[in-house]
Amino acid sequence: METKSVQKDKNFFQKLLAHPGFRSFAAALACILIGLLIGYIVLLIINPSHAGEGMSTILKNFMTRNSEKLRLKSLGNTLVKTAPLLLCSLSILFAYKAGLFNIGAAGQYVLGAGAALYCALALNMPWYVCLLAAVLAGAVFGAISGALKAYLNVNEVISCIMLNWISLYTVNSVLKDFCPVGYKDTFTLVSKNPSAMLPTLGLDGIFGNSSVTIAIPISILIAVAIWIILTKTKFGYEIKATGYNRNAAKYCGMREKQNIILTMVIAGSLAGLAAALLFLSDFSQWDINQSSVPTMGFNGIAASFLGGLHPLGAIFSAYFIQHITDGGASLDTRFYPVQIADLISAIIIYLCGFVLFIKLKMLKASGGIPQKRPDMEADIKHDAENKKGGDK
């Protein structure tokens, strides 16, 4: 009786591990917990007497503020930065479904920022034109990498990295004429072109923060749209089929080259839109002296993997990463250096890269991947010898 009960529990556990949704959730949770544990150990090493308080500050983030008004405003700041991070993660995962690693999301993000701000500050265009310009700019750079991959088999990682630096210095050069005298940041939109600012639809009143705009609902709606495209449409099926095996997709009559290019176009447009949603909220301005590509595009890699490469999972993973990042920035600098927030965030982001590895281990434990028997090699050798004897 006891043996049957144990066997029943084992079968239930294996079925649970075989479920893709559970594996994604469990793998992400494991990476988060391990990352937080390592972060706590780092806090203990630096200042053990305040490690618990420091970790609590990181996890609570806006909840550490003294009043309801300040808590809502701080939450609004986190949401403002979550929207572009979510779109960057969608850019990464959409390309990944086609077997492409869009590390160029960072450069596409930069070009989108440049296009949106140029239309806003130089051409005095309204917000919807600026959004469209950012989308088109990101799509162009995505198309370049996609075409090089499809027709010349140029590794997209190499072409994307090169384009990242081209976009950074191009945007710095173009926007240098739109800074106040003696400043390195571009003009605020509220002072130069208020019509370029995204509408708030009353969200600014709820959060007490003028930067909280329609960027947040837009990013969530796009995540849902990407999920529908990937799971419910013929195009989404072809994208995934091309990612699994490009040659097999071609054999089945799919236009694998066009699919690769179109995938990178969509991925680039998502990254370009991400930048527009941030800068057209007037939350921050472009620094024309920056010599490194903004980390938003790279953090999107972590958000996409932590979310299990699922568009809906990316919503929660993007918020979590931004939540702990902002929480870490609130650490008391009397006890910890200002860099500790970035260190802890980097640890957790680094561990996000192990999500697929953990999922694979759970799949093996569920029996989804056949385990190699000890006598398998002997069987193969025996069959080969019999075949050779038969040929003789």
C-alpha positions in Angstrom: 0.0 0.0 0.0 2.8 2.3 0.9 4.7 1.5 -2.3 1.6 2.4 -4.4 1.3 5.7 -2.5 5.0 6.6 -3.1 4.6 5.6 -6.8 1.5 7.8 -7.1 3.3 10.8 -5.6 6.3 10.2 -7.9 4.0 10.1 -11.0 2.3 13.3 -9.9 5.7 15.0 -9.4 6.8 13.9 -12.8 3.6 15.1 -14.5 4.1 18.4 -12.7 7.6 18.8 -14.0 6.5 17.9 -17.5 4.1 20.9 -17.6 5.9 23.7 -19.4 4.2 26.5 -17.4 5.3 24.9 -14.1 8.8 24.5 -15.3 9.1 28.1 -16.4 7.7 29.3 -13.1 9.8 27.0 -11.0 13.0 27.8 -12.9 12.5 31.6 -12.6 11.7 31.3 -8.9 14.8 29.3 -8.3 17.0 31.9 -10.1 15.4 34.7 -8.1 15.8 32.9 -4.7 19.4 32.0 -5.5 20.2 35.5 -6.6 18.7 37.1 -3.5 20.6 34.6 -1.3 23.9 35.5 -2.9 23.0 39.2 -2.7 22.2 38.8 1.0 25.6 37.1 1.5 27.3 40.1 -0.2 25.5 42.5 2.2 26.6 40.3 5.1 30.2 40.5 4.0 30.1 44.3 3.7 28.1 45.2 6.8 26.5 42.2 8.7 24.6 44.4 11.2 22.5 46.0 8.5 22.2 43.1 6.0 18.6 42.2 6.9 17.5 45.8 6.7 19.3 46.3 3.4 17.7 43.2 1.8 14.3 44.3 3.1 14.8 47.7 1.4 15.6 46.0 -1.9 12.5 43.8 -1.8 10.1 46.5 -0.5 11.2 49.3 -2.9 8.5 51.9 -2.9 6.9 50.5 0.3 9.7 52.0 2.3 8.5 55.5 1.6 6.9 57.4 4.5 3.6 58.5 3.0 1.0 57.0 0.6 1.7 59.9 -1.8 5.4 59.2 -1.9 4.8 55.4 -2.3 2.5 55.9 -5.3 5.0 58.4 -6.9 7.8 55.9 -6.4 5.7 53.1 -7.8 5.0 55.2 -10.8 8.7 55.8 -11.4 9.2 52.0 -11.4 6.4 51.4 -13.8 7.7 54.1 -16.2 11.0 52.2 -16.5 9.2 48.8 -16.6 7.4 49.7 -19.8 10.5 50.1 -22.0 12.2 47.1 -20.3 9.2 45.0 -21.1 9.3 45.9 -24.8 13.0 45.2 -25.0 12.4 41.8 -23.5 9.7 41.2 -26.1 12.1 42.2 -28.8 14.6 39.6 -27.6 12.2 36.8 -27.2 10.4 37.4 -30.5 13.7 37.1 -32.3 14.7 34.1 -30.2 11.6 32.2 -31.4 13.0 32.4 -34.9 16.4 31.1 -33.7 18.0 34.6 -33.6 19.8 36.3 -30.8 18.9 40.0 -31.1 21.6 41.5 -29.0 21.1 44.5 -31.2 18.0 45.5 -29.2 20.3 48.0 -27.3 21.3 49.7 -30.6 17.7 49.6 -31.9 16.6 51.2 -28.6 19.2 54.0 -29.0 18.2 54.7 -32.6 14.5 54.8 -31.5 15.4 57.3 -28.8 17.3 59.4 -31.3 14.5 59.4 -33.9 11.8 60.2 -31.3 13.7 63.1 -29.8 14.8 64.5 -33.1 11.2 64.6 -34.3 10.1 66.1 -31.0 12.8 68.7 -30.6 13.9 69.6 -34.2 10.7 69.1 -36.1 8.1 69.9 -33.3 6.1 66.8 -34.2 3.2 65.5 -32.0 3.8 62.3 -29.9 2.2 59.8 -32.3 4.5 60.9 -35.1 7.5 60.6 -32.8 6.4 57.1 -31.8 6.1 56.1 -35.4 9.5 57.5 -36.2 11.1 55.5 -33.4 9.4 52.3 -34.6 10.6 52.8 -38.1 14.2 53.6 -37.0 14.4 50.5 -34.9 12.8 48.4 -37.7 15.5 49.6 -40.2 18.4 48.5 -38.0 16.6 45.2 -37.4 16.1 44.7 -41.1 19.8 45.2 -41.8 20.8 42.5 -39.4 18.0 40.2 -40.7 19.0 40.7 -44.3 22.6 40.0 -43.6 21.6 36.8 -41.8 19.1 35.6 -44.4 21.1 36.2 -47.6 24.7 36.3 -46.5 24.5 34.1 -43.4 26.3 36.8 -41.3 26.0 36.0 -37.6 23.3 38.4 -36.2 25.3 38.8 -33.0 28.3 40.3 -34.9 26.2 42.6 -37.1 24.0 43.7 -34.2 27.0 44.6 -31.9 28.6 46.7 -34.7 25.3 48.5 -35.3 25.0 49.1 -31.5 28.0 51.4 -31.6 27.1 53.0 -34.9 23.7 53.9 -33.5 25.1 55.3 -30.3 27.6 57.8 -31.8 25.1 58.7 -34.6 22.5 59.7 -32.1 25.0 61.5 -29.9 26.1 63.5 -32.9 22.5 64.3 -34.1 21.2 65.4 -30.8 24.1 67.5 -29.7 22.4 70.6 -31.1 19.4 70.2 -28.8 21.0 70.7 -25.4 20.9 73.8 -23.2 24.2 75.7 -23.3 26.6 74.1 -20.9 24.5 70.9 -20.4 25.0 67.4 -21.6 21.3 66.4 -21.6 18.8 67.3 -24.2 16.0 69.8 -23.5 12.9 68.6 -21.6 9.8 68.1 -23.8 7.7 70.1 -21.4 9.8 73.2 -22.1 10.3 72.8 -25.8 7.4 70.7 -27.3 4.7 69.6 -24.9 2.7 68.1 -27.8 5.4 65.4 -28.1 4.7 64.1 -24.5 2.6 60.9 -24.3 -0.9 61.4 -23.0 -1.5 60.4 -19.4 -5.2 59.5 -19.5 -5.5 60.4 -15.9 -2.7 58.1 -14.7 -0.6 61.0 -13.6 -3.3 62.0 -11.2 -3.5 58.5 -9.7 0.2 58.2 -9.1 0.9 61.9 -8.6 3.6 61.6 -11.2 3.5 63.4 -14.6 5.7 60.8 -16.2 3.2 58.0 -15.8 1.6 57.8 -19.2 -0.1 55.5 -21.6 3.3 53.8 -22.1 2.4 51.3 -19.4 -0.9 50.0 -20.9 0.6 50.2 -24.4 3.5 47.9 -23.4 1.1 45.4 -21.7 -1.2 45.3 -24.8 1.7 44.7 -27.1 2.9 41.8 -24.9 -0.6 40.2 -25.3 -0.5 40.9 -29.0 2.9 39.2 -29.3 1.5 36.2 -27.4 -1.4 36.0 -29.8 0.8 36.3 -32.9 3.2 33.5 -31.7 0.5 31.1 -30.5 -2.6 31.7 -32.6 -1.5 32.7 -36.1 0.1 31.0 -39.1 2.9 33.6 -39.1 3.8 32.8 -35.5 3.9 29.1 -36.4 6.2 29.8 -39.3 8.4 31.9 -37.1 8.8 29.1 -34.6 9.3 26.5 -37.3 12.1 28.6 -38.8 13.7 28.8 -35.4 13.6 25.1 -34.9 15.0 24.2 -38.2 15.5 26.7 -41.0 16.1 24.1 -43.7 13.1 22.0 -42.7 11.0 25.1 -42.8 12.2 25.8 -46.4 11.5 22.2 -47.4 7.9 22.6 -46.1 7.4 25.6 -48.4 7.9 28.4 -45.8 9.7 31.5 -46.9 12.4 31.2 -44.3 14.5 34.2 -45.5 11.6 36.5 -45.5 10.6 35.2 -42.1 14.0 35.9 -40.7 14.0 39.5 -42.0 10.5 40.2 -40.9 11.2 38.8 -37.4 14.2 41.1 -37.0 12.1 44.0 -38.4 9.5 43.4 -35.7 12.1 42.9 -33.0 13.8 46.1 -34.0 10.6 48.1 -34.0 9.7 46.8 -30.5 13.1 48.0 -29.2 12.8 51.4 -30.9 9.3 51.8 -29.5 10.7 51.0 -26.0 12.9 54.0 -26.1 10.2 56.3 -27.4 7.9 55.2 -24.5 10.6 56.3 -22.0 11.8 59.5 -23.5 8.4 60.8 -24.7 7.2 60.4 -21.1 9.8 63.2 -20.3 11.1 61.0 -17.5 14.7 61.4 -18.5 16.7 63.2 -21.3 19.3 61.9 -23.6 22.9 62.3 -22.5 25.0 63.2 -25.6 28.3 62.5 -23.9 27.5 58.9 -22.9 30.2 56.5 -24.3 28.4 53.2 -23.6 25.2 51.8 -25.0 22.3 52.1 -22.5 21.7 48.9 -20.5 18.0 48.8 -21.1 18.4 46.6 -24.2 20.7 44.2 -22.5 18.5 44.0 -19.4 15.8 42.9 -21.8 17.7 39.7 -22.3 17.5 38.9 -18.6 13.8 39.8 -18.5 12.9 37.6 -21.5 14.7 34.5 -20.1 13.5 35.1 -16.5 10.0 35.2 -18.0 10.5 31.8 -19.6 10.6 33.3 -23.1 6.9 33.8 -22.8 5.4 37.2 -23.7 3.0 37.2 -20.7 5.8 36.0 -18.4 7.9 38.9 -19.5 5.4 41.3 -18.0 6.1 40.0 -14.5 9.8 39.5 -15.0 10.4 43.0 -16.4 8.6 44.5 -13.4 10.5 42.3 -10.9 13.9 43.3 -12.4 13.0 47.0 -12.3 11.5 46.6 -8.8 14.7 45.2 -7.3 16.9 47.7 -9.2 15.0 50.6 -7.9 14.8 49.1 -4.4 18.6 48.6 -4.4 19.0 52.3 -5.3 17.3 53.1 -2.0 19.9 51.4 0.1 21.5 53.5 2.9 24.8 54.7 1.5 26.1 55.2 5.1 26.4 51.4 5.3 26.7 50.3 1.7 28.4 51.8 -1.4 26.1 53.1 -4.1 27.3 50.4 -6.4 25.9 47.6 -4.3 22.5 48.0 -5.8 23.8 47.4 -9.3 25.9 44.5 -8.0 22.9 42.7 -6.5 20.8 43.4 -9.6 23.6 42.1 -11.8 23.8 38.9 -9.8 20.1 38.1 -10.2 20.2 39.1 -13.9 23.2 36.9 -14.4 21.4 33.9 -12.9 18.5 34.5 -15.3 20.7 33.0 -17.9 20.3 29.6 -16.1 16.6 29.5 -16.5 16.7 27.3 -19.6 19.3 25.1 -18.0 17.1 24.5 -14.9 14.1 23.9 -17.2 16.0 21.2 -19.1 17.0 19.5 -15.9 13.4 19.4 -14.7 12.3 18.1 -18.1 14.8 15.2 -17.7 13.6 14.5 -14.2 10.1 14.3 -15.5 11.1 11.6 -18.1 10.4 13.9 -21.0 13.9 13.4 -22.3 14.9 9.7 -22.5 17.8 8.9 -20.2 20.7 7.0 -21.7 20.7 3.4 -20.5 24.0 1.9 -19.4 23.8 -0.8 -22.0 22.8 1.5 -24.8 26.2 1.7 -26.4 26.5 -2.1 -26.3 23.2 -2.5 -28.1 24.2 0.0 -30.8 27.5 -1.8 -31.3 25.8 -5.2 -31.4 23.3 -4.0 -34.0 26.0 -2.5 -36.1 28.0 -5.7 -36.1 24.9 -7.7 -37.1 24.2 -5.4 -40.0 27.8 -5.6 -41.1 27.6 -9.5 -41.0 24.4 -9.4 -43.0 25.9 -7.3 -45.7 28.7 -9.8 -46.1 
